[in-house]
Amino acid sequence: MSGRAPSLKLAEQVAGRIGLSLPASRKRAVASAIDRMMVQRGIGEGRSLLARLGFDEDLTDEAISAVTVAETHFFRGPDQFQVIRQAILPELLRRRPDGSPLSIWSLGCATGEEPYSLAILCDEDDLLDDVRISAADVSRRALVTAREAEYGEWALRNTGPRLRQRYFDASGGRYRLNERLRRQVDFAHLNLGADALPSPQSGLADFDLILCRNVLVYFEASAVSRIAGQLLACLSDGGWLLTAPTDPPLWKYAAFETSITPAGVVYRRMARSKIQKNSTACTAPLRHQKRRPAAGRMLGRTSFDTPKAVGDDPAEAVTRQIRLLFDRGNPREAGRLAAHAIETHPLSAELHFLRGVSEMASGETDAAAAALRRVVYLDSNLAAAQFFLGVCLKHSDPKAALRALENALSSCLSRPPRERVALMCEATAEHLAQRAWREIGQLQRHLGSEAG
């Protein structure tokens, strides 16, 4: 080591020079990695390092490796591969009566595990001759490994014995993908942060399916906005895009059609006149309600957690009473009791939430919004509070409502689809995400019509 403290500013400059940005959680680790790289290469000053980036390919690849997390393996994100296999590919093939091959792009392919997983998936379903798979990455070093298609045990940890025997030649603890599948994937160098897209002359356009997973997390919001538009333009009509759950949402940046699936958000390019409900069996289509539901129906008798047994905590006993009043159709009394209990327990997020939904069911949206804002202040991770706050504000303050609903959606998408939502035990994360997205869609159309 050099003995000097790793420079966080230099780390940010290096990331920016190669077209990426640094998550706050990784700045110190990246700074240390860059410091080690400079020592090993005998580079004494940060400005010398920055000057060589882009001209020295080996050095640039080392910097890319320092900034990014090179974690990948075959069939990473198995739920998304199930969506591709059971819903997306069959739907795309149904729309290709002429039998022309489907075009798939693995963007940010790293060392090749993702595009080769797609090739295996297609071969398993006798579709390999019906697809054309392309792949791209910013690291030339990773692309060399990808073309060699030789991997260790760790890369195949989600790959069962049958697939290993059928598609790989094993030798000395290494596994080499058979040549028939290697020939199915075309690799190319691409810097998503700098290169222009679409690029028909390079074959980077008119894709039926794009996978861009665990890539956008390395870009600032302004870059994500630009890239979202580029990805939309790279899709064919009716084409699909999959990102990773950790990637930023794209719906606010480009005119994607969006569905919520057990694997997370799935984006699609489709003209509104061509949207068909229930187009795939695996997705959860977004159905628009013809009229705004009454608050009581929206909250529902079984929307809250099942009351807990009364213990020594007085707040626990009063919350049970409030829930019983609400469930018996008396939200005004439930709201009054909640307000009274809050005087004794002012920091109880649950009591503020119960007051908010009770006021909402009584038609007192201003009081409801005030109570739900208090919940969000106390615990911003409560998706239920963000959702109902958004519903309360959608007529009085649509932009604030949109922010709250997007927070609720993001919170739900970060959790397992079947996980129960805090304060709403009858709702799963997947269910609340669908409801939040319906509300978001209505608000976006309303805001768009006002802007027009």
Secondary structure, DSSP 8 states (H G I E B T S, - for coil): --SS---HHHHHHHHHHTT----GGGHHHHHHHHHHHHHHHT---HHHHHHHTTT-HHHHHHHHHHHS-----TT-SHHHHHHIIIIIHHHHHHT-TT---EEEEEET-TTTHHHHHHHHHHHHTT-GGGEEEEEEES-HHHHHHHHHTEE-GGGGTTS-HHHHHHHEEEETTEEEE-HHHHTTEEEEE--TTTS-S-BGGGTBS-EEEEE--S-GGGS-HHHHHHHHHHHHHHEEEEEEEE--TTS---TTTS--EEEEETTEEEEE---GGG--TT-SSSSB-----SS---HHHHH-TT-S-------S-HHHHHHHHHHHHHHTT-HHHHHHHHHHHHHH-TT-HHHHHHHHHHHHHTT-HHHHHHHHHHHHHH-TT-HHHHHHHHHHHTTT-HHHHHHHHHHHHHHHHTS-TT-EETTEEEEEHHHHHHHHHHHHHHHHHHHHHHH-
